[in-house]
Amino acid sequence: MNKAELVDQIASVADISKVDAGRALDAFVTVVTDALKTGDTVSLVGFGSFSVKERAERQGRNPQSGEAITIKAAKIPSFKAGKVLKDAVD
C-alpha cells in the first residue's frame, strides 16, 4: 500500500475528505519525525513504538575492492510492533 492508497483508506474509514486525511497523515509523520529527532519515543498502545537506536561503529568491507573500511556509528529509526498488532497479523 502506498501513501495515496493509505490516504484513501483513512478517508474512507474516518468518513473525512481525502484532503483532510492527507493532512492528518502528513501531520502524523511530521510529529513522529520531530519527536525522534529530539530523542523521544512515540508509543501507541496496542499498535507499537517508534524509537531511535544507536548503531555502533563497526568494520566492513568494500565489496568492489575487498578493502577493510570503518562504518561510522549512526542513529537509526526503529519500530517495535505492539501485541495487538502482532496478534492481528498472525
Jmol script that loads the backbone (N, CA, C; Angstrom):
load data "model"
ATOM      1  N   MET A   1       0.859  -1.170   0.000  1.00  0.00           N
ATOM      2  CA  MET A   1       0.000   0.000   0.000  1.00  0.00           C
ATOM      3  C   MET A   1       0.905   1.233   0.000  1.00  0.00           C
ATOM      4  N   ASN A   2       0.652   2.138  -0.937  1.00  0.00           N
ATOM      5  CA  ASN A   2       1.433   3.369  -0.968  1.00  0.00           C
ATOM      6  C   ASN A   2       0.692   4.488  -0.243  1.00  0.00           C
ATOM      7  N   LYS A   3       1.280   5.687  -0.227  1.00  0.00           N
ATOM      8  CA  LYS A   3       0.708   6.794   0.538  1.00  0.00           C
ATOM      9  C   LYS A   3      -0.685   7.166   0.033  1.00  0.00           C
ATOM     10  N   ALA A   4      -0.879   7.232  -1.270  1.00  0.00           N
ATOM     11  CA  ALA A   4      -2.179   7.605  -1.825  1.00  0.00           C
ATOM     12  C   ALA A   4      -3.254   6.590  -1.429  1.00  0.00           C
ATOM     13  N   GLU A   5      -2.917   5.313  -1.473  1.00  0.00           N
ATOM     14  CA  GLU A   5      -3.869   4.279  -1.072  1.00  0.00           C
ATOM     15  C   GLU A   5      -4.169   4.356   0.421  1.00  0.00           C
ATOM     16  N   LEU A   6      -3.152   4.670   1.219  1.00  0.00           N
ATOM     17  CA  LEU A   6      -3.346   4.831   2.656  1.00  0.00           C
ATOM     18  C   LEU A   6      -4.260   6.012   2.946  1.00  0.00           C
ATOM     19  N   VAL A   7      -4.055   7.120   2.264  1.00  0.00           N
ATOM     20  CA  VAL A   7      -4.920   8.295   2.431  1.00  0.00           C
ATOM     21  C   VAL A   7      -6.355   7.944   2.067  1.00  0.00           C
ATOM     22  N   ASP A   8      -6.550   7.211   0.972  1.00  0.00           N
ATOM     23  CA  ASP A   8      -7.899   6.782   0.572  1.00  0.00           C
ATOM     24  C   ASP A   8      -8.556   5.950   1.665  1.00  0.00           C
ATOM     25  N   GLN A   9      -7.815   5.012   2.237  1.00  0.00           N
ATOM     26  CA  GLN A   9      -8.354   4.140   3.291  1.00  0.00           C
ATOM     27  C   GLN A   9      -8.694   4.934   4.548  1.00  0.00           C
ATOM     28  N   ILE A  10      -7.811   5.861   4.934  1.00  0.00           N
ATOM     29  CA  ILE A  10      -8.072   6.686   6.115  1.00  0.00           C
ATOM     30  C   ILE A  10      -9.326   7.520   5.901  1.00  0.00           C
ATOM     31  N   ALA A  11      -9.440   8.117   4.722  1.00  0.00           N
ATOM     32  CA  ALA A  11     -10.613   8.948   4.411  1.00  0.00           C
ATOM     33  C   ALA A  11     -11.892   8.121   4.474  1.00  0.00           C
ATOM     34  N   SER A  12     -11.836   6.912   3.963  1.00  0.00           N
ATOM     35  CA  SER A  12     -12.999   6.038   3.948  1.00  0.00           C
ATOM     36  C   SER A  12     -13.401   5.597   5.357  1.00  0.00           C
ATOM     37  N   VAL A  13     -12.434   5.139   6.140  1.00  0.00           N
ATOM     38  CA  VAL A  13     -12.718   4.634   7.480  1.00  0.00           C
ATOM     39  C   VAL A  13     -13.157   5.754   8.426  1.00  0.00           C
ATOM     40  N   ALA A  14     -12.511   6.918   8.330  1.00  0.00           N
ATOM     41  CA  ALA A  14     -12.814   8.030   9.234  1.00  0.00           C
ATOM     42  C   ALA A  14     -13.950   8.912   8.712  1.00  0.00           C
ATOM     43  N   ASP A  15     -14.439   8.624   7.504  1.00  0.00           N
ATOM     44  CA  ASP A  15     -15.510   9.405   6.881  1.00  0.00           C
ATOM     45  C   ASP A  15     -15.145  10.885   6.811  1.00  0.00           C
ATOM     46  N   ILE A  16     -13.934  11.150   6.289  1.00  0.00           N
ATOM     47  CA  ILE A  16     -13.470  12.518   6.068  1.00  0.00           C
ATOM     48  C   ILE A  16     -12.987  12.628   4.629  1.00  0.00           C
ATOM     49  N   SER A  17     -12.713  13.852   4.202  1.00  0.00           N
ATOM     50  CA  SER A  17     -12.253  14.047   2.824  1.00  0.00           C
ATOM     51  C   SER A  17     -10.820  13.533   2.671  1.00  0.00           C
ATOM     52  N   LYS A  18     -10.455  13.255   1.424  1.00  0.00           N
ATOM     53  CA  LYS A  18      -9.093  12.789   1.155  1.00  0.00           C
ATOM     54  C   LYS A  18      -8.076  13.877   1.499  1.00  0.00           C
ATOM     55  N   VAL A  19      -8.447  15.127   1.285  1.00  0.00           N
ATOM     56  CA  VAL A  19      -7.548  16.241   1.610  1.00  0.00           C
ATOM     57  C   VAL A  19      -7.272  16.266   3.112  1.00  0.00           C
ATOM     58  N   ASP A  20      -8.328  16.145   3.917  1.00  0.00           N
ATOM     59  CA  ASP A  20      -8.153  16.133   5.369  1.00  0.00           C
ATOM     60  C   ASP A  20      -7.364  14.902   5.824  1.00  0.00           C
ATOM     61  N   ALA A  21      -7.606  13.766   5.210  1.00  0.00           N
ATOM     62  CA  ALA A  21      -6.881  12.547   5.552  1.00  0.00           C
ATOM     63  C   ALA A  21      -5.395  12.702   5.203  1.00  0.00           C
ATOM     64  N   GLY A  22      -5.113  13.320   4.066  1.00  0.00           N
ATOM     65  CA  GLY A  22      -3.723  13.565   3.663  1.00  0.00           C
ATOM     66  C   GLY A  22      -3.018  14.491   4.638  1.00  0.00           C
ATOM     67  N   ARG A  23      -3.712  15.546   5.063  1.00  0.00           N
ATOM     68  CA  ARG A  23      -3.136  16.476   6.045  1.00  0.00           C
ATOM     69  C   ARG A  23      -2.876  15.763   7.372  1.00  0.00           C
ATOM     70  N   ALA A  24      -3.813  14.934   7.798  1.00  0.00           N
ATOM     71  CA  ALA A  24      -3.658  14.205   9.058  1.00  0.00           C
ATOM     72  C   ALA A  24      -2.457  13.260   8.984  1.00  0.00           C
ATOM     73  N   LEU A  25      -2.317  12.558   7.873  1.00  0.00           N
ATOM     74  CA  LEU A  25      -1.187  11.637   7.715  1.00  0.00           C
ATOM     75  C   LEU A  25       0.132  12.399   7.690  1.00  0.00           C
ATOM     76  N   ASP A  26       0.181  13.504   6.954  1.00  0.00           N
ATOM     77  CA  ASP A  26       1.395  14.322   6.906  1.00  0.00           C
ATOM     78  C   ASP A  26       1.742  14.864   8.292  1.00  0.00           C
ATOM     79  N   ALA A  27       0.718  15.291   9.041  1.00  0.00           N
ATOM     80  CA  ALA A  27       0.942  15.797  10.398  1.00  0.00           C
ATOM     81  C   ALA A  27       1.491  14.698  11.293  1.00  0.00           C
ATOM     82  N   PHE A  28       0.946  13.486  11.188  1.00  0.00           N
ATOM     83  CA  PHE A  28       1.426  12.356  11.985  1.00  0.00           C
ATOM     84  C   PHE A  28       2.898  12.080  11.693  1.00  0.00           C
ATOM     85  N   VAL A  29       3.253  12.027  10.425  1.00  0.00           N
ATOM     86  CA  VAL A  29       4.635  11.746  10.043  1.00  0.00           C
ATOM     87  C   VAL A  29       5.562  12.849  10.561  1.00  0.00           C
ATOM     88  N   THR A  30       5.135  14.099  10.456  1.00  0.00           N
ATOM     89  CA  THR A  30       5.942  15.222  10.936  1.00  0.00           C
ATOM     90  C   THR A  30       6.151  15.158  12.433  1.00  0.00           C
ATOM     91  N   VAL A  31       5.082  14.886  13.180  1.00  0.00           N
ATOM     92  CA  VAL A  31       5.172  14.830  14.641  1.00  0.00           C
ATOM     93  C   VAL A  31       6.079  13.682  15.079  1.00  0.00           C
ATOM     94  N   VAL A  32       5.936  12.517  14.479  1.00  0.00           N
ATOM     95  CA  VAL A  32       6.781  11.371  14.842  1.00  0.00           C
ATOM     96  C   VAL A  32       8.236  11.673  14.488  1.00  0.00           C
ATOM     97  N   THR A  33       8.486  12.237  13.322  1.00  0.00           N
ATOM     98  CA  THR A  33       9.848  12.574  12.900  1.00  0.00           C
ATOM     99  C   THR A  33      10.488  13.567  13.858  1.00  0.00           C
ATOM    100  N   ASP A  34       9.750  14.621  14.210  1.00  0.00           N
ATOM    101  CA  ASP A  34      10.276  15.630  15.133  1.00  0.00           C
ATOM    102  C   ASP A  34      10.567  15.032  16.506  1.00  0.00           C
ATOM    103  N   ALA A  35       9.696  14.147  16.971  1.00  0.00           N
ATOM    104  CA  ALA A  35       9.912  13.506  18.272  1.00  0.00           C
ATOM    105  C   ALA A  35      11.174  12.640  18.238  1.00  0.00           C
ATOM    106  N   LEU A  36      11.366  11.885  17.170  1.00  0.00           N
ATOM    107  CA  LEU A  36      12.543  11.022  17.071  1.00  0.00           C
ATOM    108  C   LEU A  36      13.823  11.854  16.958  1.00  0.00           C
ATOM    109  N   LYS A  37      13.752  13.004  16.277  1.00  0.00           N
ATOM    110  CA  LYS A  37      14.920  13.878  16.155  1.00  0.00           C
ATOM    111  C   LYS A  37      15.392  14.355  17.524  1.00  0.00           C
ATOM    112  N   THR A  38      14.457  14.564  18.435  1.00  0.00           N
ATOM    113  CA  THR A  38      14.816  15.045  19.771  1.00  0.00           C
ATOM    114  C   THR A  38      15.110  13.905  20.739  1.00  0.00           C
ATOM    115  N   GLY A  39      15.051  12.662  20.265  1.00  0.00           N
ATOM    116  CA  GLY A  39      15.375  11.515  21.101  1.00  0.00           C
ATOM    117  C   GLY A  39      14.194  10.932  21.853  1.00  0.00           C
ATOM    118  N   ASP A  40      12.989  11.444  21.612  1.00  0.00           N
ATOM    119  CA  ASP A  40      11.799  10.914  22.271  1.00  0.00           C
ATOM    120  C   ASP A  40      11.359   9.600  21.633  1.00  0.00           C
ATOM    121  N   THR A  41      10.526   8.873  22.349  1.00  0.00           N
ATOM    122  CA  THR A  41       9.890   7.663  21.843  1.00  0.00           C
ATOM    123  C   THR A  41       8.409   7.951  21.688  1.00  0.00           C
ATOM    124  N   VAL A  42       7.813   7.472  20.609  1.00  0.00           N
ATOM    125  CA  VAL A  42       6.377   7.632  20.383  1.00  0.00           C
ATOM    126  C   VAL A  42       5.736   6.260  20.544  1.00  0.00           C
ATOM    127  N   SER A  43       4.875   6.127  21.562  1.00  0.00           N
ATOM    128  CA  SER A  43       4.228   4.848  21.849  1.00  0.00           C
ATOM    129  C   SER A  43       2.736   4.947  21.584  1.00  0.00           C
ATOM    130  N   LEU A  44       2.225   4.041  20.779  1.00  0.00           N
ATOM    131  CA  LEU A  44       0.795   3.926  20.518  1.00  0.00           C
ATOM    132  C   LEU A  44       0.381   2.572  21.076  1.00  0.00           C
ATOM    133  N   VAL A  45      -0.263   2.594  22.232  1.00  0.00           N
ATOM    134  CA  VAL A  45      -0.597   1.364  22.945  1.00  0.00           C
ATOM    135  C   VAL A  45      -1.365   0.412  22.029  1.00  0.00           C
ATOM    136  N   GLY A  46      -0.891  -0.810  21.952  1.00  0.00           N
ATOM    137  CA  GLY A  46      -1.514  -1.829  21.122  1.00  0.00           C
ATOM    138  C   GLY A  46      -0.977  -1.859  19.709  1.00  0.00           C
ATOM    139  N   PHE A  47      -0.521  -0.696  19.200  1.00  0.00           N
ATOM    140  CA  PHE A  47      -0.009  -0.631  17.833  1.00  0.00           C
ATOM    141  C   PHE A  47       1.488  -0.843  17.811  1.00  0.00           C
ATOM    142  N   GLY A  48       2.229  -0.023  18.573  1.00  0.00           N
ATOM    143  CA  GLY A  48       3.670  -0.170  18.610  1.00  0.00           C
ATOM    144  C   GLY A  48       4.365   1.087  19.056  1.00  0.00           C
ATOM    145  N   SER A  49       5.701   1.046  19.010  1.00  0.00           N
ATOM    146  CA  SER A  49       6.516   2.165  19.461  1.00  0.00           C
ATOM    147  C   SER A  49       7.563   2.517  18.414  1.00  0.00           C
ATOM    148  N   PHE A  50       7.698   3.821  18.179  1.00  0.00           N
ATOM    149  CA  PHE A  50       8.754   4.348  17.322  1.00  0.00           C
ATOM    150  C   PHE A  50       9.849   4.869  18.242  1.00  0.00           C
ATOM    151  N   SER A  51      11.106   4.532  17.954  1.00  0.00           N
ATOM    152  CA  SER A  51      12.211   4.999  18.779  1.00  0.00           C
ATOM    153  C   SER A  51      13.457   5.135  17.911  1.00  0.00           C
ATOM    154  N   VAL A  52      14.528   5.637  18.524  1.00  0.00           N
ATOM    155  CA  VAL A  52      15.812   5.773  17.839  1.00  0.00           C
ATOM    156  C   VAL A  52      16.793   4.838  18.518  1.00  0.00           C
ATOM    157  N   LYS A  53      17.511   4.059  17.721  1.00  0.00           N
ATOM    158  CA  LYS A  53      18.523   3.151  18.256  1.00  0.00           C
ATOM    159  C   LYS A  53      19.894   3.620  17.778  1.00  0.00           C
ATOM    160  N   GLU A  54      20.886   3.361  18.613  1.00  0.00           N
ATOM    161  CA  GLU A  54      22.261   3.712  18.280  1.00  0.00           C
ATOM    162  C   GLU A  54      22.951   2.482  17.676  1.00  0.00           C
ATOM    163  N   ARG A  55      23.552   2.684  16.527  1.00  0.00           N
ATOM    164  CA  ARG A  55      24.322   1.612  15.898  1.00  0.00           C
ATOM    165  C   ARG A  55      25.795   1.951  16.092  1.00  0.00           C
ATOM    166  N   ALA A  56      26.549   1.065  16.685  1.00  0.00           N
ATOM    167  CA  ALA A  56      27.959   1.301  16.991  1.00  0.00           C
ATOM    168  C   ALA A  56      28.811   1.296  15.727  1.00  0.00           C
ATOM    169  N   GLU A  57      29.968   1.930  15.826  1.00  0.00           N
ATOM    170  CA  GLU A  57      30.934   1.891  14.732  1.00  0.00           C
ATOM    171  C   GLU A  57      31.384   0.449  14.542  1.00  0.00           C
ATOM    172  N   ARG A  58      31.572   0.047  13.297  1.00  0.00           N
ATOM    173  CA  ARG A  58      31.962  -1.333  13.042  1.00  0.00           C
ATOM    174  C   ARG A  58      32.831  -1.425  11.793  1.00  0.00           C
ATOM    175  N   GLN A  59      33.449  -2.571  11.625  1.00  0.00           N
ATOM    176  CA  GLN A  59      34.293  -2.813  10.464  1.00  0.00           C
ATOM    177  C   GLN A  59      33.471  -3.484   9.367  1.00  0.00           C
ATOM    178  N   GLY A  60      33.744  -3.091   8.133  1.00  0.00           N
ATOM    179  CA  GLY A  60      33.078  -3.694   6.988  1.00  0.00           C
ATOM    180  C   GLY A  60      34.079  -3.865   5.862  1.00  0.00           C
ATOM    181  N   ARG A  61      33.599  -4.306   4.721  1.00  0.00           N
ATOM    182  CA  ARG A  61      34.474  -4.492   3.560  1.00  0.00           C
ATOM    183  C   ARG A  61      33.867  -3.797   2.356  1.00  0.00           C
ATOM    184  N   ASN A  62      34.720  -3.157   1.578  1.00  0.00           N
ATOM    185  CA  ASN A  62      34.302  -2.573   0.311  1.00  0.00           C
ATOM    186  C   ASN A  62      34.063  -3.749  -0.639  1.00  0.00           C
ATOM    187  N   PRO A  63      32.821  -3.928  -1.139  1.00  0.00           N
ATOM    188  CA  PRO A  63      32.540  -5.098  -1.972  1.00  0.00           C
ATOM    189  C   PRO A  63      33.290  -5.097  -3.306  1.00  0.00           C
ATOM    190  N   GLN A  64      33.717  -3.945  -3.790  1.00  0.00           N
ATOM    191  CA  GLN A  64      34.434  -3.902  -5.068  1.00  0.00           C
ATOM    192  C   GLN A  64      35.904  -4.271  -4.918  1.00  0.00           C
ATOM    193  N   SER A  65      36.527  -3.744  -3.867  1.00  0.00           N
ATOM    194  CA  SER A  65      37.968  -3.972  -3.717  1.00  0.00           C
ATOM    195  C   SER A  65      38.316  -4.978  -2.626  1.00  0.00           C
ATOM    196  N   GLY A  66      37.391  -5.278  -1.743  1.00  0.00           N
ATOM    197  CA  GLY A  66      37.667  -6.181  -0.643  1.00  0.00           C
ATOM    198  C   GLY A  66      38.412  -5.503   0.491  1.00  0.00           C
ATOM    199  N   GLU A  67      38.677  -4.206   0.342  1.00  0.00           N
ATOM    200  CA  GLU A  67      39.409  -3.433   1.345  1.00  0.00           C
ATOM    201  C   GLU A  67      38.570  -3.254   2.619  1.00  0.00           C
ATOM    202  N   ALA A  68      39.221  -3.360   3.767  1.00  0.00           N
ATOM    203  CA  ALA A  68      38.536  -3.156   5.053  1.00  0.00           C
ATOM    204  C   ALA A  68      38.243  -1.666   5.223  1.00  0.00           C
ATOM    205  N   ILE A  69      37.015  -1.362   5.670  1.00  0.00           N
ATOM    206  CA  ILE A  69      36.628   0.020   5.911  1.00  0.00           C
ATOM    207  C   ILE A  69      35.937   0.114   7.266  1.00  0.00           C
ATOM    208  N   THR A  70      35.927   1.306   7.811  1.00  0.00           N
ATOM    209  CA  THR A  70      35.238   1.552   9.073  1.00  0.00           C
ATOM    210  C   THR A  70      33.902   2.206   8.753  1.00  0.00           C
ATOM    211  N   ILE A  71      32.829   1.603   9.231  1.00  0.00           N
ATOM    212  CA  ILE A  71      31.485   2.160   9.057  1.00  0.00           C
ATOM    213  C   ILE A  71      31.181   2.926  10.330  1.00  0.00           C
ATOM    214  N   LYS A  72      30.917   4.228  10.186  1.00  0.00           N
ATOM    215  CA  LYS A  72      30.765   5.076  11.371  1.00  0.00           C
ATOM    216  C   LYS A  72      29.484   4.759  12.143  1.00  0.00           C
ATOM    217  N   ALA A  73      29.473   5.150  13.392  1.00  0.00           N
ATOM    218  CA  ALA A  73      28.302   4.973  14.251  1.00  0.00           C
ATOM    219  C   ALA A  73      27.144   5.799  13.688  1.00  0.00           C
ATOM    220  N   ALA A  74      25.925   5.355  13.930  1.00  0.00           N
ATOM    221  CA  ALA A  74      24.754   6.062  13.404  1.00  0.00           C
ATOM    222  C   ALA A  74      23.557   5.859  14.321  1.00  0.00           C
ATOM    223  N   LYS A  75      22.636   6.794  14.221  1.00  0.00           N
ATOM    224  CA  LYS A  75      21.349   6.660  14.897  1.00  0.00           C
ATOM    225  C   LYS A  75      20.345   6.247  13.836  1.00  0.00           C
ATOM    226  N   ILE A  76      19.551   5.205  14.124  1.00  0.00           N
ATOM    227  CA  ILE A  76      18.587   4.724  13.146  1.00  0.00           C
ATOM    228  C   ILE A  76      17.193   4.662  13.765  1.00  0.00           C
ATOM    229  N   PRO A  77      16.167   5.018  12.980  1.00  0.00           N
ATOM    230  CA  PRO A  77      14.804   4.898  13.495  1.00  0.00           C
ATOM    231  C   PRO A  77      14.412   3.428  13.583  1.00  0.00           C
ATOM    232  N   SER A  78      13.583   3.127  14.566  1.00  0.00           N
ATOM    233  CA  SER A  78      13.166   1.751  14.796  1.00  0.00           C
ATOM    234  C   SER A  78      11.677   1.716  15.141  1.00  0.00           C
ATOM    235  N   PHE A  79      11.018   0.637  14.767  1.00  0.00           N
ATOM    236  CA  PHE A  79       9.619   0.430  15.129  1.00  0.00           C
ATOM    237  C   PHE A  79       9.493  -0.946  15.739  1.00  0.00           C
ATOM    238  N   LYS A  80       8.843  -1.009  16.898  1.00  0.00           N
ATOM    239  CA  LYS A  80       8.580  -2.295  17.542  1.00  0.00           C
ATOM    240  C   LYS A  80       7.071  -2.459  17.625  1.00  0.00           C
ATOM    241  N   ALA A  81       6.557  -3.487  16.981  1.00  0.00           N
ATOM    242  CA  ALA A  81       5.114  -3.728  16.946  1.00  0.00           C
ATOM    243  C   ALA A  81       4.590  -4.106  18.323  1.00  0.00           C
ATOM    244  N   GLY A  82       3.389  -3.629  18.640  1.00  0.00           N
ATOM    245  CA  GLY A  82       2.727  -3.960  19.890  1.00  0.00           C
ATOM    246  C   GLY A  82       1.999  -5.289  19.795  1.00  0.00           C
ATOM    247  N   LYS A  83       1.533  -5.783  20.915  1.00  0.00           N
ATOM    248  CA  LYS A  83       0.885  -7.096  20.977  1.00  0.00           C
ATOM    249  C   LYS A  83      -0.372  -7.172  20.112  1.00  0.00           C
ATOM    250  N   VAL A  84      -1.216  -6.138  20.159  1.00  0.00           N
ATOM    251  CA  VAL A  84      -2.448  -6.157  19.381  1.00  0.00           C
ATOM    252  C   VAL A  84      -2.146  -6.254  17.892  1.00  0.00           C
ATOM    253  N   LEU A  85      -1.156  -5.493  17.424  1.00  0.00           N
ATOM    254  CA  LEU A  85      -0.769  -5.536  16.016  1.00  0.00           C
ATOM    255  C   LEU A  85      -0.192  -6.894  15.647  1.00  0.00           C
ATOM    256  N   LYS A  86       0.673  -7.427  16.513  1.00  0.00           N
ATOM    257  CA  LYS A  86       1.259  -8.747  16.246  1.00  0.00           C
ATOM    258  C   LYS A  86       0.176  -9.816  16.147  1.00  0.00           C
ATOM    259  N   ASP A  87      -0.788  -9.759  17.086  1.00  0.00           N
ATOM    260  CA  ASP A  87      -1.859 -10.746  17.091  1.00  0.00           C
ATOM    261  C   ASP A  87      -2.753 -10.605  15.862  1.00  0.00           C
ATOM    262  N   ALA A  88      -2.985  -9.393  15.406  1.00  0.00           N
ATOM    263  CA  ALA A  88      -3.832  -9.154  14.243  1.00  0.00           C
ATOM    264  C   ALA A  88      -3.200  -9.702  12.969  1.00  0.00           C
ATOM    265  N   VAL A  89      -1.883  -9.622  12.886  1.00  0.00           N
ATOM    266  CA  VAL A  89      -1.179 -10.089  11.694  1.00  0.00           C
ATOM    267  C   VAL A  89      -1.010 -11.595  11.696  1.00  0.00           C
ATOM    268  N   ASP A  90      -0.903 -12.183  12.872  1.00  0.00           N
ATOM    269  CA  ASP A  90      -0.646 -13.617  12.978  1.00  0.00           C
ATOM    270  C   ASP A  90      -1.838 -14.430  12.599  1.00  0.00           C
TER     271      ASP A  90
END
end "model"
wireframe off; spacefill off
backbone 0.3
color backbone group
